[in-house]
Amino acid sequence: MDVEKVGTLIFQLRKERNLTQKELADKLNISNKTISKWECGKGAPDSSMWQPLSNILGADLLNLLQGKLEANPKDIGKIDRIKFYVCKSCKNILISTGDASISCCGRNLKPLSINGKSEELGINIAEYDQANYISIEHSMTKEDYLLFACYVYEDRFFLNRFYPEQMPAFYLPDLKLNASLYVYSVNGGLSKYLIKDLL
């Protein structure tokens, strides 16, 4: 661990939060001289201090330990580069449109990869009451079910979450031929379908 890099990062993050050394020290129940020592690279936080320090400064613990924050490239606004993340523990669904460091339940999540061969699902699209009704044929048992379906078109997406023993169906007000439909099965993984191929 490079204590000078860590100290510089603590200083930078403290300033971003508009905290004085005393205010940060009070939040951690330590002296402001200790904060000064860290920021000057003459020492590092005790192991019990890292997590509270990370929370107060709003930085990832690993990045704080390494003494560096790496900025992702700017998001260029192409929603078709959407990435999905699913927490194995709580089934939380997270979405990003660019590179991101995402964690849930204390674990870092990797973006879901699209299956090379999409799961064969019976996806039915019917026009109903000036909307499109999409239903998906799939078992919805507690052991094997669809977690979500996401319609993606140009600058927008529509996410519909499903639960075991629920009918996997939803309405879309507008359906574009060059849009995509992503479907995630807890056992089969993520599949991508082009709307034009489903009609």
Order of alpha helices (4+ residues) and beta strands (2+ residues): alpha-alpha-alpha-alpha-alpha-beta-beta-beta-beta-beta-beta-beta-beta-beta-beta-beta-alpha
